[in-house]
Amino acid sequence: MSRIHYTKPSITELEVAYATDAARNGWGDKCYEYITRFEQAFKAHLGVKYAIATSSCTGALHMGLAALGVGPGDEVIMADTNWIATAAPIVYLGAKPVFVDILPDSWCINPELAEAAITPHTKAIIAVHLYGNLCDMDRSLAIGEKHGIPVIEDAAEAIGSQYLGKRAGSMGKFGTFSLHGTKTLTTGEGGMFVTNDADLYELVLTLSNHGRARGQAKQFWPDVVGFKYKMSNIQAAIGCAQMERIEELINRKREILRYYREHLESFPGLTMNPELVGTVNGAWMPTVVFDVETGITRESLQAAFAAENIDARVFFHP
Ligand SMILES: Cc1ncc(COP(=O)(O)O)c(C=O)c1O
């Protein structure tokens, strides 16, 4: 029996054709063509003003946080149940991640606990849309507004997710996406930084170009120490093809989640990815939480799946 993978990219002849074209022709003065096209398509899909393709979501977060001036002595509030990639850039910058609990119904940050964790050192709140589930953005943004603290959306796992008609990643001070090979839309490795803030965009653009500002006429003249988190044209070519198929990719993810829901939700004691009123879940990863009473543990389930040649992954550890 062939293995059932927990996630696999959908690569068609379109991705192969674009990547081949980029490999054959996308050099010299054409070396940014697919990157620019990919950023345009991503912006249009999300309904945001600015997008910068990056080598990873981690890199996009690192640059965004740096552009907000996060540094030693600062605190950034985030949910405690998460992949480490959201916390790591905070630590790279010498700041401190402050962890608060998640909500049982969304599996995402509890805004009230985030507010309670605010101190004079708080520089930002990161709302992570875990597994494509949506954070309570209205409440989070209201708290950010009240305290003058930017709310960032880590939408690494949330392409296709919507909150009250707005796409995940488009509502905060900035949003970040992962295009890693396990994601719904992939470029192998890759990420995206998005924002509606013109000044922040310019800052991150400069940082992403080794600190060289767009208006700087002097060649090889960095104004600040920046980063090197760029996406290559070949990766962006794959991204362009994926963008043309984005609705198909998201619909398929939602179809898979629906299938599991239909077959599992009648069993007592288990909860699947929530889709709260007013939200659309991009359904990146069908995930099940078992009540203690069921007696089903991570270990027993993983062993049962392994015996059937099916991939399984544990819920992110708090
Ligand atoms: C919530 C979250 N944030 C950030 C990242 C980092 O993404 P990348 O691997 O593209 O750096 C991931 C990766 O899976 C993630 O799940």
The ligand as an SDF file (V2000), in Angstrom:
LIG
                    3D

 16 16  0  0  0  0  0  0  0  0999 V2000
    3.2790   29.4010   12.6100 C   0  0  0  0  0  0  0  0  0  0  0  0
    4.5350   29.3690   11.8080 C   0  0  0  0  0  0  0  0  0  0  0  0
    5.3130   30.4660   11.7650 N   0  0  0  0  0  0  0  0  0  0  0  0
    6.4300   30.5110   11.0460 C   0  0  0  0  0  0  0  0  0  0  0  0
    6.8490   29.4110   10.3170 C   0  0  0  0  0  0  0  0  0  0  0  0
    8.1380   29.5000    9.5750 C   0  0  0  0  0  0  0  0  0  0  0  0
    8.0450   29.2750    8.2230 O   0  0  0  0  0  0  0  0  0  0  0  0
    9.3440   28.9950    7.3550 P   0  0  0  0  0  0  0  0  0  0  0  0
    9.6510   27.5530    7.5280 O   0  0  0  0  0  0  0  0  0  0  0  0
    8.9280   29.3380    5.9540 O   0  0  0  0  0  0  0  0  0  0  0  0
   10.4140   29.8830    7.8600 O   0  0  0  0  0  0  0  0  0  0  0  0
    6.0970   28.2560   10.3150 C   0  0  0  0  0  0  0  0  0  0  0  0
    6.5290   27.1010    9.5350 C   0  0  0  0  0  0  0  0  0  0  0  0
    5.9110   26.1120    9.3870 O   0  0  0  0  0  0  0  0  0  0  0  0
    4.9070   28.2270   11.0790 C   0  0  0  0  0  0  0  0  0  0  0  0
    4.1600   27.1240   11.1240 O   0  0  0  0  0  0  0  0  0  0  0  0
  1  2  1  0
  2  3  1  0
  2 15  2  0
  3  4  2  0
  4  5  1  0
  5  6  1  0
  5 12  2  0
  6  7  1  0
  7  8  1  0
  8  9  2  0
  8 10  1  0
  8 11  1  0
 12 13  1  0
 12 15  1  0
 13 14  2  0
 15 16  1  0
M  END
$$$$
